[in-house]
Amino acid sequence: MVSGDEVRDGARRVLESSWREQDGFCPPNPIVYPHQWLWDSCFHAIAWAALGDDRAGRELASCLSGALASGFVPHMRYLGPSAGRGPLPDRSSFTQPPIYAHAARCIRDGGLPLPPDVVARAAAGLDWLWRSRLTPQGLLAIVHPWESGSDDSPRWDDWVGTTTYDHAAFSAWDRGLVPSTGYDELGAAVGSSAFVCAPSAFNAFASHAAAELFALTGDAVWEGRAQDLATAIDTHLWDDDQGLWVDHALVGGGESVRIPTLDGALGALCSSDAEKAHRVLDQVADPSRFGASHGVAFLPPDHPRYDPSAYWRGPAWPQLDYMIAVAARRWDRHEVVEQVTRASARGVLASGFAEYRNAETGAGLGAIPQGWAAVAAALVR
């Protein structure tokens, strides 16, 4: 039996070991990832809140303080020389999944201090997405795979031109997309001649974020945006044969956008269609699909591209375990929440709070430890 106290104690140690008091945030891993990443800091804030620590609000405010005047929130703030993610010298020109509204709600609902400008900055960040990235189908587009969070997902294979995973090939492709990107006058990425996609998960995160902003502010504009985006996701991205949401390639790409990854289950965060939501949550719990002993696998084990130890090819990811549990809780699928919680807690402990892990064995992969694994503390409460 996994101990909740053991998970919470480990989560606190991981966060405190990388906390930068002068900057008010934790680098994901001070050696491997020595900068600030947007959705990492959002999950750190959720974990701090679950631990009842006031640093939750400070971490969230810190990552949102990098926003441009337009509202755009960068996916990285550099601690040192430019990391080359676009023309801006001190931060990335790309964004990442907008988990910040959910993090703000977790802090508020936990009774912890929420800096006064955090909700306004979160609203401005989401508004920038709606103003700058809305497609004619009513979906939100990304212009680099970094923005999806799932950097080397098999859904990008057709862009790379591969059916077998090669990290070096993906890294070269990622870097090659930067000069293919179009930037606005402030340096934020707004288009690309080589990669534009409307991913199911990014859109689900954004719809969920809009609903969280409505809960925080009472502003009906956000309720309407959340509902309209959820409808567009159900209308344009649902694959009834798979019982999953898929991605929509707008510039480049091909049929790999339909590969059945865990991203395809995250529409349960926002969909109003109970049948769709329960179909994907059934797959989350099914060991022949995404259910595994040490977390939720990113790819089903019978898929030809499944590799439980390869980056985004099958391992479990702590932050996705958490978001899947949030989705299952929304639909009162308490048995799925419990299954995911047990598997995730077992996995973070077995892996040493790793960046990601083999979903079958719990073997740690990537950076060890990684701050966002501390979000397991928000599941075991």
N, C-alpha and C positions, 0 to 999 in steps of 0.2 A: 504494500500500500504506500503510495506517495504521500509525503507529509506536506500540507499546505505551508506550515511554518518553515520547512526546509526551503521551499520555493521562494517564499517571501524574504527569508534571510539571505539567500543567494542573490536574489534580485537587487536587494539593497547593496550588497557588497559589489556587485558588478557596476551599478550606477555610481556609487561613491568612489570607486577606483579610478574613474575617468572624469569625474566632475571638475570643471574649471570654474572656480569661484569668481575669478575676475571677469569671465565672459558669460557666466550664467547658463552653461549647458555642458552636456557630455558629448565629446566625439564618440562615434559608434565604437571604435577601438582606437586608442591613441597611437598605435603603431601602424596598423593596416589602413585605417581610415581616419587620418588626423585632422579632418576638417569637420564642419557641421553640415549634416544632411537634413533636409526638410522632414521627410516622413519618419526618419529615425528619431529626430527630436520630438515629433508628435507622439510617438510610442513611448519615448522616455517620459514625457509629461503624463501620459496615461498611467504608466507604472509608478511614477512618483506619487500621483494622486491616490492610487490603490494602496500605497504604503503610508498615506496620510502625511506626506512631506510637502512643505510649502514650496520646495524647489520645482514643483509641477508648474506653477504659474510662471516662474522665472524662466524655465526652459522653453515653454511655449512662446513667451514674449520675445525671447532671444531669437528664435528662428524666424518669427514674423517681423522682427526689426530689420531684416535684410530686404524687405519689400521695396520695390521702386515706387516712385510717385504715382504711377499708373495703377498701383495695386498688385502688380505682378509679384509673386513670391518665388524666389529662386530655389532650386533644389540643392544648392550648396552655397555656403559662405566659406571662403578660403581662410585658413590660418597660415599665412605665408604667401609665397609666390603663386601666381595664377595657375590653376589646374587645367586651363585650356578648354573650358566648357563654354566657348563663345567669346565675344569681344569684350565683355566686362572684366576689368582687372582684378576685382576683389570678390566676385561672386559669379555663379553660373547664370547663363542666359536661358536655361531651361527650367522647367518646374517639375513637380512630382505629385503623386496622389494627394488630394487636399484633405488630409485627415485632421487638420487643425480645428475645424468646427466641432468634431466629435471630442477631441481632446479638451477643448474649452468647456464642453458640457460635462465631461467627466470631472473636471476640476470644480466647476460650480456645484454640481450635484454632490460632490464629496465634501462640500463646505469649506473648501480651501480658498485662499486669496486668489482672485483672478485680476491681473493688472487691468486698469481701466480701458486701455486702447486695444486689448486683444480681440474682443469680439468685432470691433470696427475694422481692424486689420484683416481678420478672417473674412468678413463680408466683402471687403475690397478685393481680396485675393480671388474669391469665388466670382465676384462680379467681373473681374478681368477675364476669367475663363469664358464666361458667357458672352462678353463683348468681343473677344479676340479669337475664340476657337469654336464657335457654334457653327455646325454644318447645316446645309439645307434640309437634312433629315431630322434636325433638332437634336443631334448628338454632339458631343464635344470631341475634338480631335487632338491628338498629340503629334508632335513633329520630330520626335526622336524617341527611340526605345527607352532611354534613360527616364523619360517622363512617365512611363508606365509603372516603374518600380521593378518589374520583372525583366531585367535588362537583356538576358539571353534566352528568353522564352522560345520554345519551338514554334510558336506562332509567327516568329520573325524569320523562320528558315528560308522561305521563298525569296525574301529580300536579299539574304546573304547568298543564296544559291547553294544550299546544302541540305542533305538529309541525315547527316551524321554530325554530331557536335564537335566543334573545334574552337576552343576558347580563344586561341590566337586569331583565328579568322573573324570571330565575332568582335574582338577588340579592335582589329583593324577597320572593320566595317563601321563600328561605332564612331571611331575617330574621323573616318572619312565622311560621315554625315554632317559634321560640324560646318565645313565650308559650303555644303549644299543647302544650309538653312538660311532663311530670310529673317532679318531682325528689324524691330521697329526703331524709332529714333532714340529710345532709351536703352536699347540693347537687349530687349526681350525677344525670344524666338517666337515668330508668328507664322512661319510657313516653311516648306521644304520642297525642293525639286526632286527629292529621292525617296522620302519617307513621310507619309501622312496616313494616320490610321485612327479609327474610332474604336478603342478597345472596350470590351464589355466591362472589365473590372474598373478601369479608370472612370467610366461613366457611372457605374454603380457607386463608387466612392463619392463622386461629385453630387449625385442625387441625394445620397445619404447625408452628405455635408450640408446641402441646402435645407434638408428637413431638420437637421440639428440646429442650423441658424434660425429657422422659424421657431423652434422650441426655446432658443436663447433670447430671441428678440420680439417674437410675436408679429413680425413683419410678414404680411400675407404674400408679398412678392416672392419670398423664399419658399413658402409652401407651394405656390404655383409653379415655380421653376423645378422644384423637386418632383412634383407630380408629372409635369410635362416631360422631363427628362426620363423618368421611369417609364412613361408610356412609349417614348421613342425607343428605349432599350428593348422593351417587350415587342414592339412592332417590327424593328429592323434587325435585331441581333439574336432573336430566339431561334434555335435550331431544334425543331420538334423531334427529329429522328434521334438526336443525341440526348435530348432532354437537358440541354445546356445553352447558355448564351455564348455566342461566338463574337469575333471581332469583324470590323468592316474596313477593308483596305481602300484607301482613297487615292494615294499616289504610290505606285509600286506594289509589291506583294503578290499574293496568290492564295491558293487553297490552304496553305498552312495556317491561315487565320482561323480555320475551323478545327484545328487539333484540340482534343478534349483536355484542356488544362483546368486546374482549380479556379483560374480566373472566371471560367464559365459558370461557376456556382455563386459568384458574389453578387449577381443581380438580385438574390434573395434579400439583400440589404434594403432594397428600394421598391421592388416590384409590388404591384397591387394584385397580381394574379396568384392566388393561393395554389392552384394546381401546379404552375411552373415552379414556385418556390419549394413546394414539398417534393417535387420530383428531384430537384438538385440536392436538397438536404438528405433525401434517401441515399443518394450516391456518396455524399460526404461520409455517411455512416457505414457504407458497404465496403468490406475489405477487398472485394474484387474491383472496386473503383478507386475512391480516394481515401477510404478509411484505412488506417495503419496503426500499429501498436505504439509508435513513438511520435505521432503527429499526423497531420493531414497531408497526404502525398500530393505533389503538384501535378503528377501525370499518373493515369491508371497503370497498374503493373503489367497489363497485357498489351499495352501500346508498344509498337516496334521502336519508338524513340525513348522508351523508359529506361532510365539509369538512376538508381536511388542514391548514387554518390556524385552525380554530375550536376553542375550548376544549372538550376532551373529545369532539370530533366527528370525530376521525380522526388527529390528530397522534400522534407517538411520545412516550413518557414514559420518562425514564432509569430510574426506579425499577421500572417494570413490565418494561422490557427485562431488568433484572437478575433479577427474580423469575421471569420466564418461562425464563431461562437456568438458574436453580436447578431449576425443574421439569423441564426437558429433561435436565439432568444426572442427575436422580433415575432417569430411565428409559433412561439410556445412549444418548440421542439426541445423540451427539456432533456430528453434522453440523448439527443445529439450534442447539446451543450455539455452534458456530463461526460460523454464519450470523448469529445474533443479536449475537454479540460484535463481528463486523466491522461490521455495520450500526450498532450502538450507538456504537462508537468513532468511526466516520465521522461519525455524527450529532452527538455531543457536540462534536467538534472544529469541524465546520462551523457549528454554532449558537453557539459561544462558551460552551459549558457552560450552555445555556439551561434554564429550567424545563421547557419542552416544545418541540417543534420539528415543522416540516412533515416528515412521514416520507418524502415523495417528494424533496424538495430539500435538506433539512437546515436550512432557514431558521429562525433562532431566534425563539421566541415566549415571551411572558410575561416573567418576571424574567430578566435576563441580567447576571451569571451566577447560577445557583441551586445551593446546596450539594449537593443530592442528585444532581446530574449527576456529581459526583465518584465516585459508586458505580461508574461505568464502569471505574475503576481495579481493582475487584474482578473484572472480567471478563477483562481483558487480561493478567493475571499469567501 
